[in-house]
């Protein structure tokens, strides 16, 4: 079975090098912008500063053939199946990022600490369960 996903936008970030990006948002990730397709303006209508979102991205630079990694690229850790890790290298490299909305300007959404590199495709946005209205 195959599925077709389409990007709804992309990330604008100061992070331009995957190797230099933090592995998790709490490791010093900068604020970033989610730049969505202008046709999605109605979908953004109820987003506001302070909202907490899960941003789903397509980790377009990831190696989809990797099945086993050493967590956090630490050679002292044992090889581990990717489904037990947060590694971006995996058969379907979807990124999950919990962020807080800082501002909304039409289809441009300013968010706090996001570890995705500049140009990363955004696949979807969902409110966290704790922030549902």
FIKE-203406 format. One record per residue: residue number from 1; z, x, y of N, C-alpha, C in turn. Coordinates in steps of 0.05 Angstrom, whole numbers. Layout:
N
n|n_c3|n_c1|n_c2|ca_c3|ca_c1|ca_c2|c_c3|c_c1|c_c2
NUM|Z|X|Y|Z|X|Y|Z|X|Y
...
//
This chain:
133
n|n_c3|n_c1|n_c2|ca_c3|ca_c1|ca_c2|c_c3|c_c1|c_c2
1|0|17|-23|0|0|0|0|18|25
2|-15|11|44|-15|26|69|-8|7|92
3|1|19|114|9|5|138|-4|18|162
4|-9|3|182|-20|14|206|0|11|228
5|9|33|240|26|32|263|10|41|287
6|16|30|310|3|40|334|25|47|354
7|20|68|368|39|77|389|39|56|411
8|63|50|421|66|32|443|69|48|469
9|72|74|466|75|91|489|81|119|480
10|93|135|498|99|163|492|123|172|508
11|134|194|500|157|206|513|148|226|534
12|160|225|558|157|246|578|183|260|580
13|183|286|573|208|301|571|203|330|580
14|225|342|589|224|371|595|222|388|570
15|228|376|547|225|390|521|196|392|513
16|185|416|512|157|419|506|153|435|480
17|174|447|470|172|464|446|190|453|424
18|179|445|402|195|433|381|216|452|371
19|210|478|369|229|497|359|253|500|378
20|249|496|404|270|498|423|285|473|429
21|276|451|417|289|425|421|315|423|405
22|336|410|416|360|406|401|355|389|376
23|370|393|356|366|378|331|377|350|333
24|396|345|350|408|319|355|412|316|385
25|413|291|394|416|286|423|442|297|435
26|463|298|419|489|307|429|491|338|431
27|468|351|425|468|380|427|453|390|452
28|455|374|473|443|383|499|416|372|505
29|408|350|493|382|338|498|381|327|527
30|359|331|541|356|321|568|349|291|570
31|353|280|594|342|253|599|312|255|596
32|300|232|591|271|230|587|261|203|596
33|235|200|597|223|175|604|207|165|579
34|209|139|574|192|126|554|171|112|571
35|146|121|567|124|110|583|108|92|564
36|111|65|568|98|46|550|72|36|561
37|56|25|544|30|14|551|35|-8|572
38|20|-8|594|24|-29|614|20|-58|604
39|5|-61|582|2|-88|571|28|-99|559
40|48|-82|556|74|-90|545|95|-97|566
41|86|-101|590|105|-107|612|124|-131|605
42|113|-152|594|130|-175|587|151|-168|566
43|145|-149|549|165|-141|528|188|-125|540
44|184|-114|564|204|-98|578|220|-114|598
45|213|-140|601|224|-156|623|255|-158|623
46|268|-157|600|296|-160|599|312|-135|595
47|299|-112|596|313|-86|593|326|-80|620
48|349|-68|619|364|-61|644|380|-36|640
49|386|-23|662|404|0|661|430|-7|647
50|439|11|630|463|6|614|458|-4|586
51|434|-15|581|428|-23|554|427|1|535
52|435|-4|510|433|17|490|411|9|471
53|392|28|466|369|22|450|366|42|427
54|353|34|406|344|52|385|314|56|391
55|306|80|397|278|87|401|267|97|375
56|246|85|366|233|94|341|208|109|349
57|206|134|340|184|151|348|169|159|323
58|145|169|327|129|181|305|130|211|311
59|143|226|293|147|255|297|121|269|289
60|102|268|307|74|276|302|70|305|295
61|90|322|300|88|350|294|101|357|267
62|112|337|254|127|342|229|108|347|205
63|118|362|186|103|367|161|110|345|141
64|90|329|135|94|306|118|95|313|88
65|89|338|81|89|346|53|117|356|44
66|136|359|61|162|370|55|179|348|42
67|191|355|19|209|337|5|238|347|3
68|241|374|6|267|386|3|270|406|27
69|294|405|39|299|423|62|327|435|59
70|333|455|75|361|464|78|371|451|104
71|391|433|102|400|419|126|405|438|150
72|395|429|173|397|443|198|385|471|197
73|366|475|178|352|500|174|372|523|169
74|394|516|157|415|536|151|412|547|123
75|405|573|121|400|584|94|425|584|76
76|449|580|88|473|580|72|477|552|59
77|463|532|68|466|505|57|446|502|33
78|454|486|13|437|483|-10|412|466|-4
79|390|471|-19|367|454|-15|375|424|-20
80|364|407|-3|372|379|-3|347|361|0
81|345|340|-15|323|321|-12|323|309|16
82|299|307|28|297|298|56|309|270|61
83|310|253|41|321|227|45|352|227|49
84|364|250|44|393|254|49|398|270|74
85|377|273|91|379|289|115|367|274|139
86|370|286|162|357|276|186|333|293|194
87|323|309|175|301|327|180|277|311|190
88|262|322|209|237|309|218|215|313|197
89|217|333|180|197|338|159|203|318|137
90|185|300|132|189|279|111|163|264|107
91|160|248|86|135|235|81|125|217|104
92|143|202|116|137|185|139|156|193|162
93|147|211|180|165|223|200|171|204|223
94|187|184|217|197|167|238|223|178|250
95|225|179|276|249|189|289|265|165|298
96|291|166|295|309|145|305|327|158|326
97|327|147|350|342|159|372|358|137|386
98|384|139|387|400|120|402|403|131|430
99|395|115|450|396|123|478|407|101|495
100|416|109|519|425|90|539|403|89|561
101|396|65|569|377|61|591|390|68|617
102|377|86|632|387|93|659|373|77|681
103|347|71|677|332|56|696|307|45|683
104|297|23|694|272|11|685|254|8|709
105|230|19|707|210|16|728|185|5|715
106|183|-21|713|160|-33|699|160|-26|670
107|140|-11|661|139|-2|633|147|27|630
108|160|38|650|172|65|648|202|61|646
109|214|72|624|242|68|619|255|96|618
110|274|100|637|288|126|639|312|124|621
111|315|143|602|337|142|583|352|168|583
112|377|167|574|393|191|572|385|207|547
113|399|228|542|396|247|520|376|239|498
114|352|249|499|332|243|479|320|270|470
115|323|276|444|314|302|433|285|303|425
116|269|283|431|241|283|424|225|299|445
117|205|314|436|190|331|454|169|314|470
118|161|326|492|141|313|509|116|305|493
119|107|281|497|83|271|484|88|257|457
120|113|257|448|119|244|423|112|214|425
121|97|203|406|90|175|407|115|157|402
122|117|136|418|138|116|414|126|93|398
123|139|85|377|129|64|359|143|37|365
124|169|37|372|183|12|377|209|18|391
125|220|-3|403|246|-2|415|262|-26|405
126|287|-22|399|304|-43|389|332|-40|402
127|345|-62|409|373|-59|419|391|-52|396
128|412|-36|403|432|-31|382|447|-57|377
129|459|-59|354|474|-84|347|497|-88|366
130|509|-67|377|532|-70|395|523|-79|423
131|497|-76|429|489|-83|456|473|-109|457
132|472|-124|435|456|-149|434|468|-169|454
133|450|-183|466|458|-204|485|460|-230|472
//
